[in-house]
Amino acid sequence: MGRSKDGANKLSDTAKSHIREVAKLDLFNYESFDGNKYTEKGNFLEDIAIQASGFLRNQNYQKHEGRINNDWITGECDVLDKKNNLIIDIKNSWDIGTHPFFKDEAEIKAKKSGYDIQVQGYMWLYDVEKADIDFWLFPPSEEMLSPYEDRTKLIDLVEAIPLIKRVTTLSFVRDESIIQKIKVKSELAQEYYEQLIKELS
């Protein structure tokens, strides 16, 4: 969603780089990212974080299953709470240093990573009006630590913090102007993707 150097209605270099990765995956079944300890921890603790997000809201949440598509985008949110017109996206931090304990820190992280745009896409796909991002901090399992990583720092210090202080929530409302921008960028991305595929066909 970033602006290109040439103007608002062009793709950024970062967007083009990602689309080239998708084209390589579709053409050659090649994926450059094989995961890392951060994504492993996020996946491992996702269900725990979802349950904790439910506990915060006095709800019994389960992981939402089922990818949704429209003519522009596709996505699968972590939690769909139709009763409260809400989706929740879960982000698990690696350690105390990377966890956004403070609101402004969480806002910067969300904007830099595009999470703010991601949840607008989810609200559009699932036709809801509100979205929360819950940034959680849980300790990794012992097995996730390499020999040189400090257990005290990554597990003991985290467990000493009360659970309620280990979550930072950002709330968003549906913004049709952002959704319109997503449509424009999606169409530009599709055009660029087709251009890449055609180049090798």
Buried (B, 14 or more C-beta within 10 A) or exposed (E): BEEBEEEEEBBBEEBBEEBEBEBBEEEEEEEEEEEEEBEBBBEBBBBEBBBBBBBBBEBEBEBBEEEBEEEBBEBBBBBBBEEEBBBBBBBBBBBBEEBBBEEEEBBEBBEEEEBBBBBBBBBBBBEBEBBBBBBBBBBBEEEBBEEEEEEEEBBEBBEEBEEEEBBBBBEBEBBEEBBEBBBEBBEBBEEBBEEBEEEEE
